[in-house]
């Protein structure tokens, strides 16, 4: 009997999850020309450009460190991790400390509108409340 209850409960939760997901997609996911969607797409494009530039600078720094360490005959082996290479270089060459640039993240380019935050909070609260009620009612 418990197995049937678990299967039915899982089916209900699954149905709620898909219905909620579709509702969220209808509200935010369609490309209906909404300003929020356009802002998000522009932010993702800006993030991709900034990430590509950051990766290029990171590789240039990595190559510089490997060349510098080899030139000074301090090379034990070629580094595979930029962070370890940078730490070793800064320890062995205190004359000029090298710091990697800040890694760009989506929050640098996109701030959700208060309406988006409101809907996100409402959906999470409803799903949490219903799940808590179902768990309390049927499991306990």
Short mmCIF file of the C-alpha atoms (twelve columns), coordinates in Angstrom:
data_MODEL
# 
_entry.id   MODEL 
# 
loop_
_atom_site.group_PDB 
_atom_site.id 
_atom_site.type_symbol 
_atom_site.label_atom_id 
_atom_site.label_alt_id 
_atom_site.label_comp_id 
_atom_site.label_asym_id 
_atom_site.label_seq_id 
_atom_site.Cartn_x 
_atom_site.Cartn_y 
_atom_site.Cartn_z 
_atom_site.pdbx_PDB_model_num 
ATOM 1   C CA . UNK A 1   0.000  0.000  0.000   1 
ATOM 2   C CA . UNK A 2   2.854  2.367  0.786   1 
ATOM 3   C CA . UNK A 3   4.352  1.720  -2.638  1 
ATOM 4   C CA . UNK A 4   1.145  2.797  -4.348  1 
ATOM 5   C CA . UNK A 5   1.063  5.963  -2.224  1 
ATOM 6   C CA . UNK A 6   4.658  6.770  -3.196  1 
ATOM 7   C CA . UNK A 7   3.901  6.235  -6.883  1 
ATOM 8   C CA . UNK A 8   0.777  8.400  -6.746  1 
ATOM 9   C CA . UNK A 9   2.615  11.084 -4.762  1 
ATOM 10  C CA . UNK A 10  5.490  11.085 -7.233  1 
ATOM 11  C CA . UNK A 11  3.049  11.391 -10.133 1 
ATOM 12  C CA . UNK A 12  1.360  14.374 -8.479  1 
ATOM 13  C CA . UNK A 13  4.673  16.097 -7.744  1 
ATOM 14  C CA . UNK A 14  5.826  15.387 -11.297 1 
ATOM 15  C CA . UNK A 15  2.628  16.889 -12.709 1 
ATOM 16  C CA . UNK A 16  2.976  19.979 -10.539 1 
ATOM 17  C CA . UNK A 17  6.615  20.400 -11.539 1 
ATOM 18  C CA . UNK A 18  5.852  20.204 -15.258 1 
ATOM 19  C CA . UNK A 19  2.859  22.522 -14.960 1 
ATOM 20  C CA . UNK A 20  4.890  25.064 -13.012 1 
ATOM 21  C CA . UNK A 21  7.781  24.771 -15.449 1 
ATOM 22  C CA . UNK A 22  5.481  25.391 -18.380 1 
ATOM 23  C CA . UNK A 23  3.918  28.373 -16.620 1 
ATOM 24  C CA . UNK A 24  7.351  29.859 -15.980 1 
ATOM 25  C CA . UNK A 25  8.362  29.228 -19.580 1 
ATOM 26  C CA . UNK A 26  5.196  30.949 -20.779 1 
ATOM 27  C CA . UNK A 27  5.952  33.929 -18.551 1 
ATOM 28  C CA . UNK A 28  9.700  34.297 -19.091 1 
ATOM 29  C CA . UNK A 29  10.960 31.816 -21.657 1 
ATOM 30  C CA . UNK A 30  9.300  32.758 -24.881 1 
ATOM 31  C CA . UNK A 31  10.892 35.090 -27.326 1 
ATOM 32  C CA . UNK A 32  7.861  37.346 -27.574 1 
ATOM 33  C CA . UNK A 33  9.990  40.476 -27.659 1 
ATOM 34  C CA . UNK A 34  9.657  41.169 -23.958 1 
ATOM 35  C CA . UNK A 35  12.117 43.669 -22.559 1 
ATOM 36  C CA . UNK A 36  13.198 41.300 -19.768 1 
ATOM 37  C CA . UNK A 37  14.102 38.579 -22.249 1 
ATOM 38  C CA . UNK A 38  15.996 41.032 -24.469 1 
ATOM 39  C CA . UNK A 39  17.970 42.332 -21.477 1 
ATOM 40  C CA . UNK A 40  18.849 38.794 -20.469 1 
ATOM 41  C CA . UNK A 41  20.015 37.869 -23.973 1 
ATOM 42  C CA . UNK A 42  22.163 41.020 -24.207 1 
ATOM 43  C CA . UNK A 43  23.662 40.253 -20.800 1 
ATOM 44  C CA . UNK A 44  24.523 36.695 -21.848 1 
ATOM 45  C CA . UNK A 45  26.197 37.995 -25.018 1 
ATOM 46  C CA . UNK A 46  28.201 40.551 -23.015 1 
ATOM 47  C CA . UNK A 47  29.191 37.833 -20.555 1 
ATOM 48  C CA . UNK A 48  30.408 35.611 -23.388 1 
ATOM 49  C CA . UNK A 49  32.563 38.429 -24.794 1 
ATOM 50  C CA . UNK A 50  33.985 39.282 -21.382 1 
ATOM 51  C CA . UNK A 51  34.644 35.613 -20.611 1 
ATOM 52  C CA . UNK A 52  36.478 35.178 -23.901 1 
ATOM 53  C CA . UNK A 53  38.652 38.219 -23.140 1 
ATOM 54  C CA . UNK A 54  39.259 36.963 -19.597 1 
ATOM 55  C CA . UNK A 55  40.283 33.523 -20.875 1 
ATOM 56  C CA . UNK A 56  42.655 35.123 -23.384 1 
ATOM 57  C CA . UNK A 57  44.300 37.232 -20.648 1 
ATOM 58  C CA . UNK A 58  44.456 34.177 -18.414 1 
ATOM 59  C CA . UNK A 59  46.221 32.153 -21.124 1 
ATOM 60  C CA . UNK A 60  48.637 34.994 -21.830 1 
ATOM 61  C CA . UNK A 61  49.454 35.219 -18.118 1 
ATOM 62  C CA . UNK A 62  49.887 31.462 -17.958 1 
ATOM 63  C CA . UNK A 63  52.246 31.460 -20.938 1 
ATOM 64  C CA . UNK A 64  54.224 34.382 -19.499 1 
ATOM 65  C CA . UNK A 65  54.656 32.578 -16.195 1 
ATOM 66  C CA . UNK A 66  55.815 29.372 -17.850 1 
ATOM 67  C CA . UNK A 67  58.301 31.275 -20.064 1 
ATOM 68  C CA . UNK A 68  59.598 33.358 -17.142 1 
ATOM 69  C CA . UNK A 69  60.095 30.363 -14.906 1 
ATOM 70  C CA . UNK A 70  61.918 28.471 -17.672 1 
ATOM 71  C CA . UNK A 71  64.157 31.466 -18.443 1 
ATOM 72  C CA . UNK A 72  65.258 31.725 -14.825 1 
ATOM 73  C CA . UNK A 73  65.955 27.974 -14.739 1 
ATOM 74  C CA . UNK A 74  63.480 27.537 -11.910 1 
ATOM 75  C CA . UNK A 75  61.309 25.231 -13.949 1 
ATOM 76  C CA . UNK A 76  60.654 21.975 -12.203 1 
ATOM 77  C CA . UNK A 77  58.063 21.112 -14.811 1 
ATOM 78  C CA . UNK A 78  55.497 22.911 -16.910 1 
ATOM 79  C CA . UNK A 79  52.452 23.976 -14.935 1 
ATOM 80  C CA . UNK A 80  48.989 22.846 -15.974 1 
ATOM 81  C CA . UNK A 81  47.019 24.997 -13.528 1 
ATOM 82  C CA . UNK A 82  47.184 28.777 -13.765 1 
ATOM 83  C CA . UNK A 83  46.500 29.317 -10.069 1 
ATOM 84  C CA . UNK A 84  49.369 27.056 -8.978  1 
ATOM 85  C CA . UNK A 85  51.693 28.563 -11.567 1 
ATOM 86  C CA . UNK A 86  50.797 32.079 -10.467 1 
ATOM 87  C CA . UNK A 87  51.299 31.216 -6.804  1 
ATOM 88  C CA . UNK A 88  54.707 29.639 -7.512  1 
ATOM 89  C CA . UNK A 89  55.781 32.573 -9.676  1 
ATOM 90  C CA . UNK A 90  54.798 35.144 -7.061  1 
ATOM 91  C CA . UNK A 91  56.707 33.180 -4.386  1 
ATOM 92  C CA . UNK A 92  59.876 32.856 -6.426  1 
ATOM 93  C CA . UNK A 93  59.793 36.318 -8.015  1 
ATOM 94  C CA . UNK A 94  58.838 38.824 -5.346  1 
ATOM 95  C CA . UNK A 95  59.941 41.751 -7.515  1 
ATOM 96  C CA . UNK A 96  56.688 41.915 -9.464  1 
ATOM 97  C CA . UNK A 97  53.534 40.265 -8.239  1 
ATOM 98  C CA . UNK A 98  51.155 39.194 -10.985 1 
ATOM 99  C CA . UNK A 99  47.424 39.086 -10.317 1 
ATOM 100 C CA . UNK A 100 44.828 37.586 -12.634 1 
ATOM 101 C CA . UNK A 101 42.017 39.921 -13.679 1 
ATOM 102 C CA . UNK A 102 38.578 39.566 -12.133 1 
ATOM 103 C CA . UNK A 103 36.554 36.761 -13.707 1 
ATOM 104 C CA . UNK A 104 33.296 38.093 -15.191 1 
ATOM 105 C CA . UNK A 105 30.010 36.633 -13.984 1 
ATOM 106 C CA . UNK A 106 26.423 37.101 -15.173 1 
ATOM 107 C CA . UNK A 107 25.591 39.393 -12.248 1 
ATOM 108 C CA . UNK A 108 28.030 41.955 -13.677 1 
ATOM 109 C CA . UNK A 109 25.844 42.356 -16.756 1 
ATOM 110 C CA . UNK A 110 22.303 41.438 -15.706 1 
ATOM 111 C CA . UNK A 111 20.211 42.441 -12.736 1 
ATOM 112 C CA . UNK A 112 16.735 40.838 -12.672 1 
ATOM 113 C CA . UNK A 113 13.828 43.216 -12.405 1 
ATOM 114 C CA . UNK A 114 11.834 43.327 -9.169  1 
ATOM 115 C CA . UNK A 115 8.925  41.725 -11.031 1 
ATOM 116 C CA . UNK A 116 11.124 38.773 -12.013 1 
ATOM 117 C CA . UNK A 117 12.333 38.393 -8.422  1 
ATOM 118 C CA . UNK A 118 8.746  38.576 -7.184  1 
ATOM 119 C CA . UNK A 119 7.548  35.801 -9.510  1 
ATOM 120 C CA . UNK A 120 10.560 33.664 -8.656  1 
ATOM 121 C CA . UNK A 121 9.848  34.052 -4.936  1 
ATOM 122 C CA . UNK A 122 6.134  33.374 -5.352  1 
ATOM 123 C CA . UNK A 123 6.711  30.203 -7.373  1 
ATOM 124 C CA . UNK A 124 9.344  28.909 -4.938  1 
ATOM 125 C CA . UNK A 125 7.076  29.676 -1.968  1 
ATOM 126 C CA . UNK A 126 4.072  27.949 -3.513  1 
ATOM 127 C CA . UNK A 127 6.046  24.864 -4.512  1 
ATOM 128 C CA . UNK A 128 7.688  24.715 -1.078  1 
ATOM 129 C CA . UNK A 129 4.393  25.183 0.725   1 
ATOM 130 C CA . UNK A 130 2.591  22.542 -1.302  1 
ATOM 131 C CA . UNK A 131 5.489  20.100 -0.956  1 
ATOM 132 C CA . UNK A 132 5.624  20.709 2.801   1 
ATOM 133 C CA . UNK A 133 1.896  20.217 3.136   1 
ATOM 134 C CA . UNK A 134 1.987  17.013 1.087   1 
ATOM 135 C CA . UNK A 135 4.924  15.700 3.100   1 
ATOM 136 C CA . UNK A 136 3.239  16.567 6.386   1 
ATOM 137 C CA . UNK A 137 -0.160 15.257 5.355   1 
ATOM 138 C CA . UNK A 138 0.786  12.003 3.686   1 
ATOM 139 C CA . UNK A 139 4.209  11.011 5.006   1 
ATOM 140 C CA . UNK A 140 3.977  11.896 8.706   1 
# 
